[in-house]
Amino acid sequence: MKKITLIFAAILFSAATLSQDPVEGDTLWKYSGVSSLNLSQLALHNWAAGGDNNIAGNALIKLSADFDDGKKNWDNDLTLGFGLIKQGDDLTRKSDDQIDFSSKLGFKASERWFYTGLVSFKSQFAEGYDDPGEANRTKISNFMAPGYLNFALGMDYKHDVGFSMFISPVGSKMTFVLDDELSAAGSFGLDPDQTVRGEFGASVKLTFKHEILKNVILDTKLDLFSNYLENPQQVDVNWDMLLTFKVNDFLSASLQTQLIYDYDIEFENESTGEPEARVQFKELFGLGLSYSF
C-alpha cells in the first residue's frame, strides 16, 4: 500500500510542479498538459439483484514541452498513468499502469522536413498479475520488466495542424527484464536469465494532437518497429489514443485506448498449448477532476 500511495503522490506532484506557467518572455518554449483524477465507488447491502462492493481510482498526467527557434525544434512528451480497483473480497488490482517518455530533436531541412533523432522509454510502476483478483495469482510484469528504450535517426515531417510523421531507417530497440523471477522465466522475448535484448531495425512514429471539436481534443500516436536481424516482415505495433472532453476548467471526461501487437509478447493458445502473439487492447473511460493548460 505504501508503494501504491507513493505512485499516486508522484503523479499528482508532477502535475502540480510541471504545470506552472513558463518563464515570462520565453517565447521559444511551448508548454501544454492535462492531468486528471477519476474516482468511483459502489456500496451494496441486501441488494436483491446481486453485485459486489467496489472502489476504483485512476490518475493520469500528460505533459509536453516543445522548443522551436525556426531552425531546430525539440519535442518532449511524458505520460504517467496509474489506476487501482478493489472489488468485493478480491485482491486489489491495477486498472492502468504506464510510464511513457519521448524526446525528439530536429534540425530544419526544408519547410516541413527535419533531420531528427529520437529517444523514447516505456515501462510501468508496479507488479502485474495474470489473474489479479486471486490469492494464487502469478506475477507477469513489474517495473522495468519489461522496460523499453528506443533510439532512432531519420526524417520528421511536421504540419501546422499538430501532425508529425517520423521515419527512421536506422534505430534500435532495447528490451529490459530486470525482475529476477521474470528474467528466469524468459519473458518478453528474452532467453531464460537474460536481462537485456537488443534489436536493430526501422521505425515509424505518427503523432496527431488537435482540437477536433469545441472542447474535444484528440491526442494519438502510432509506433511501428521492424527488426532487420530477425523476421523483418513482422512489424510491432503500439497505438495510443486519448480523447479529452472538457466540461469546464476543473471537470472533464476522457476516453483512453491502447492497442499493442508485439511478436515478443506471447500468450498460450488454449487449444494447442503453443505460445502465440495476440492483439492486446485496453480501454479506459473516466469522469472526474482535471486541469489542462
C-alpha positions as CSV (number, residue, x, y, z in Angstrom):
1,M,0.0,0.0,0.0
2,K,2.9,2.4,0.8
3,K,4.3,1.8,-2.7
4,I,0.9,2.5,-4.3
5,T,0.5,5.7,-2.3
6,L,3.9,6.9,-3.4
7,I,3.0,6.2,-7.1
8,F,-0.2,8.4,-6.9
9,A,1.7,11.1,-5.0
10,A,4.5,11.2,-7.7
11,I,1.9,11.6,-10.5
12,L,0.0,14.4,-8.7
13,F,3.2,16.1,-7.6
14,S,4.4,16.0,-11.3
15,A,1.2,17.6,-12.4
16,A,1.4,20.4,-9.8
17,T,5.0,21.1,-10.5
18,L,5.3,20.9,-14.2
19,S,2.0,22.7,-15.0
20,Q,3.4,26.0,-13.7
21,D,3.4,28.9,-16.2
22,P,6.6,29.2,-18.4
23,V,9.1,31.8,-17.7
24,E,7.8,35.2,-18.7
25,G,9.3,36.3,-22.0
26,D,10.5,32.8,-23.1
27,T,8.6,32.6,-26.3
28,L,10.6,29.8,-27.8
29,W,9.2,27.2,-25.5
30,K,5.6,26.0,-25.6
31,Y,4.1,24.0,-22.7
32,S,0.9,22.0,-22.5
33,G,-0.6,19.3,-20.5
34,V,-3.6,17.6,-19.0
35,S,-3.9,15.9,-15.6
36,S,-7.0,14.1,-14.2
37,L,-8.1,12.2,-11.2
38,N,-11.1,9.9,-11.5
39,L,-12.8,8.1,-8.6
40,S,-15.8,5.7,-8.4
41,Q,-17.4,3.8,-5.6
42,L,-20.3,1.3,-5.2
43,A,-21.7,0.0,-2.0
44,L,-24.5,-2.6,-1.8
45,H,-26.4,-4.0,1.2
46,N,-29.0,-6.7,0.9
47,W,-29.2,-5.9,-2.8
48,A,-31.5,-8.5,-4.4
49,A,-30.1,-8.0,-7.9
50,G,-26.7,-9.0,-6.7
51,G,-23.3,-7.5,-7.3
52,D,-20.1,-6.6,-5.4
53,N,-19.0,-3.5,-3.5
54,N,-16.1,-1.8,-5.3
55,I,-14.0,1.2,-5.3
56,A,-11.7,2.4,-8.1
57,G,-9.4,5.3,-8.8
58,N,-7.3,6.4,-11.7
59,A,-4.7,9.2,-12.1
60,L,-3.3,10.4,-15.4
61,I,-0.9,13.2,-16.5
62,K,0.3,14.1,-20.0
63,L,2.9,16.8,-20.3
64,S,4.6,18.4,-23.3
65,A,7.5,20.9,-23.6
66,D,8.3,21.9,-27.2
67,F,11.1,24.3,-28.3
68,D,11.2,25.9,-31.8
69,D,13.5,28.7,-32.9
70,G,12.8,28.4,-36.7
71,K,15.9,26.3,-37.4
72,K,15.6,23.5,-34.9
73,N,12.9,22.0,-32.7
74,W,12.9,19.8,-29.6
75,D,9.7,18.0,-28.6
76,N,9.4,16.3,-25.2
77,D,6.4,14.3,-24.1
78,L,5.7,12.5,-20.8
79,T,2.7,10.3,-19.9
80,L,2.2,8.9,-16.4
81,G,-0.8,6.9,-15.5
82,F,-1.9,4.6,-12.7
83,G,-5.2,3.1,-11.5
84,L,-6.5,0.6,-9.0
85,I,-9.7,-1.2,-8.4
86,K,-10.9,-3.2,-5.4
87,Q,-14.0,-5.4,-6.0
88,G,-15.7,-7.4,-3.2
89,D,-13.3,-9.7,-1.4
90,D,-10.8,-9.9,-4.4
91,L,-7.3,-8.6,-4.0
92,T,-6.7,-5.0,-5.2
93,R,-5.7,-5.0,-8.9
94,K,-4.3,-2.5,-11.4
95,S,-6.7,-0.9,-13.9
96,D,-3.9,1.3,-15.5
97,D,-0.1,1.5,-15.2
98,Q,2.1,3.3,-17.7
99,I,5.3,5.3,-18.0
100,D,5.9,6.7,-21.4
101,F,8.6,9.4,-22.3
102,S,9.9,10.5,-25.7
103,S,12.3,13.3,-26.7
104,K,12.8,14.3,-30.4
105,L,15.4,16.8,-31.6
106,G,15.2,18.0,-35.2
107,F,17.2,20.4,-37.5
108,K,15.4,22.0,-40.4
109,A,16.0,20.5,-43.8
110,S,13.1,22.2,-45.7
111,E,9.9,24.0,-44.9
112,R,8.3,20.9,-43.3
113,W,11.1,18.3,-43.1
114,F,13.7,17.9,-40.3
115,Y,16.8,15.8,-39.8
116,T,15.8,14.2,-36.5
117,G,17.0,12.0,-33.6
118,L,14.6,10.3,-31.2
119,V,14.9,8.6,-27.8
120,S,11.9,7.0,-26.0
121,F,11.3,5.0,-22.9
122,K,8.3,2.9,-21.7
123,S,7.6,0.8,-18.6
124,Q,5.2,0.6,-15.7
125,F,5.3,1.4,-12.0
126,A,4.1,-1.7,-10.2
127,E,3.7,-5.5,-10.4
128,G,1.1,-7.0,-12.7
129,Y,-0.6,-10.5,-12.4
130,D,-2.3,-12.9,-14.8
131,D,-5.3,-13.5,-12.5
132,P,-5.1,-10.3,-10.4
133,G,-8.1,-10.9,-8.2
134,E,-7.0,-14.3,-6.9
135,A,-4.7,-15.2,-4.0
136,N,-2.6,-17.7,-6.1
137,R,-2.0,-15.2,-8.9
138,T,1.2,-15.3,-10.9
139,K,3.3,-12.2,-11.5
140,I,3.7,-11.4,-15.2
141,S,5.2,-7.8,-15.2
142,N,6.9,-5.3,-12.9
143,F,8.9,-2.0,-13.1
144,M,11.5,-2.5,-15.9
145,A,10.0,-5.9,-16.6
146,P,9.5,-5.1,-19.3
147,G,11.2,-1.7,-20.0
148,Y,11.8,-0.5,-23.5
149,L,14.5,2.0,-24.6
150,N,14.5,3.1,-28.2
151,F,16.9,5.2,-30.3
152,A,16.3,6.3,-33.9
153,L,17.7,8.6,-36.6
154,G,15.7,9.7,-39.5
155,M,13.5,12.4,-41.1
156,D,10.5,14.1,-39.5
157,Y,7.6,15.7,-41.4
158,K,5.6,18.3,-39.4
159,H,2.4,20.1,-40.2
160,D,0.8,23.1,-38.5
161,V,-2.4,21.1,-37.5
162,G,-0.4,19.1,-35.0
163,F,0.6,16.2,-37.2
164,S,4.1,14.6,-37.3
165,M,5.5,11.7,-39.2
166,F,8.9,10.5,-38.1
167,I,10.6,7.9,-40.5
168,S,13.7,6.2,-39.3
169,P,15.7,3.6,-41.3
170,V,18.3,3.3,-38.5
171,G,17.3,2.6,-35.0
172,S,17.5,0.3,-32.0
173,K,15.0,-1.2,-29.6
174,M,16.3,-2.5,-26.2
175,T,14.0,-4.7,-24.0
176,F,14.8,-4.9,-20.3
177,V,13.6,-7.6,-17.9
178,L,15.2,-6.6,-14.5
179,D,12.9,-8.7,-12.3
180,D,14.8,-11.9,-11.3
181,E,11.6,-14.1,-11.4
182,L,10.5,-12.9,-14.8
183,S,14.0,-13.0,-16.2
184,A,14.5,-16.6,-15.1
185,A,11.2,-17.5,-17.0
186,G,12.5,-16.0,-20.2
187,S,9.7,-13.4,-20.6
188,F,9.1,-10.8,-23.3
189,G,11.2,-12.5,-26.0
190,L,14.3,-12.8,-23.9
191,D,16.1,-16.1,-23.2
192,P,15.9,-17.5,-19.6
193,D,18.1,-15.5,-17.2
194,Q,18.7,-12.8,-19.9
195,T,18.0,-9.3,-18.7
196,V,18.6,-7.2,-21.9
197,R,17.8,-7.9,-25.5
198,G,18.8,-5.5,-28.3
199,E,17.2,-5.2,-31.7
200,F,18.3,-3.2,-34.8
201,G,15.8,-2.0,-37.3
202,A,13.5,0.6,-38.8
203,S,10.7,2.5,-37.1
204,V,7.9,4.9,-37.9
205,K,6.2,7.2,-35.4
206,L,3.0,9.1,-36.3
207,T,1.5,11.7,-33.9
208,F,-1.5,13.9,-34.1
209,K,-2.9,16.3,-31.5
210,H,-5.7,18.7,-32.3
211,E,-9.0,20.1,-31.1
212,I,-11.3,18.3,-33.4
213,L,-14.5,19.8,-32.0
214,K,-15.0,22.6,-29.5
215,N,-13.6,21.4,-26.1
216,V,-12.8,17.9,-27.6
217,I,-9.1,17.2,-28.0
218,L,-7.7,14.2,-29.8
219,D,-4.2,13.1,-28.9
220,T,-3.0,10.0,-30.6
221,K,0.3,8.3,-31.6
222,L,1.2,5.2,-33.6
223,D,4.6,3.4,-33.2
224,L,5.8,0.8,-35.7
225,F,9.1,-1.2,-35.5
226,S,10.7,-3.9,-37.7
227,N,13.8,-5.8,-36.6
228,Y,16.2,-6.1,-39.6
229,L,18.1,-9.0,-38.0
230,E,15.1,-11.3,-37.2
231,N,11.8,-11.7,-39.2
232,P,11.8,-8.1,-40.6
233,Q,8.3,-8.8,-42.1
234,Q,6.9,-8.9,-38.5
235,V,6.1,-5.3,-37.5
236,D,5.5,-4.5,-33.8
237,V,2.6,-2.1,-33.3
238,N,1.8,0.3,-30.4
239,W,-1.2,2.7,-30.9
240,D,-2.3,5.1,-28.1
241,M,-5.3,7.4,-28.2
242,L,-6.6,9.9,-25.7
243,L,-9.9,11.8,-26.3
244,T,-10.5,14.6,-23.7
245,F,-13.9,16.2,-23.4
246,K,-13.6,19.4,-21.4
247,V,-16.7,20.4,-19.3
248,N,-15.1,23.3,-17.5
249,D,-11.7,24.3,-16.1
250,F,-11.7,21.6,-13.5
251,L,-14.1,18.9,-14.8
252,S,-13.7,16.7,-17.8
253,A,-14.3,13.2,-19.3
254,S,-11.6,11.2,-21.1
255,L,-11.5,8.1,-23.2
256,Q,-8.1,6.3,-23.4
257,T,-7.3,3.3,-25.5
258,Q,-4.1,1.4,-26.3
259,L,-3.6,-1.3,-28.9
260,I,-0.4,-3.5,-28.9
261,Y,0.7,-6.2,-31.2
262,D,4.3,-7.3,-30.2
263,Y,5.7,-10.6,-31.6
264,D,7.9,-10.9,-28.5
265,I,4.9,-11.0,-26.1
266,E,3.3,-14.4,-26.3
267,F,0.2,-16.0,-24.8
268,E,-0.7,-19.7,-24.5
269,N,-3.1,-21.0,-27.1
270,E,-5.9,-22.7,-25.2
271,S,-6.4,-25.3,-27.9
272,T,-2.8,-26.3,-28.8
273,G,-0.9,-25.1,-25.7
274,E,1.6,-23.4,-28.0
275,P,2.7,-19.7,-27.4
276,E,1.4,-17.1,-29.9
277,A,1.4,-13.4,-30.2
278,R,-2.0,-11.7,-29.9
279,V,-3.7,-8.3,-30.2
280,Q,-3.7,-6.6,-26.8
281,F,-6.3,-3.8,-26.2
282,K,-7.0,-1.6,-23.3
283,E,-9.9,0.9,-22.9
284,L,-10.4,3.3,-20.0
285,F,-13.1,5.9,-19.6
286,G,-13.2,8.4,-16.8
287,L,-15.1,11.4,-15.5
288,G,-13.6,13.5,-12.8
289,L,-11.3,16.3,-11.7
290,S,-8.9,17.6,-14.3
291,Y,-6.6,20.5,-15.1
292,S,-5.3,21.4,-18.5
293,F,-3.1,24.2,-19.9
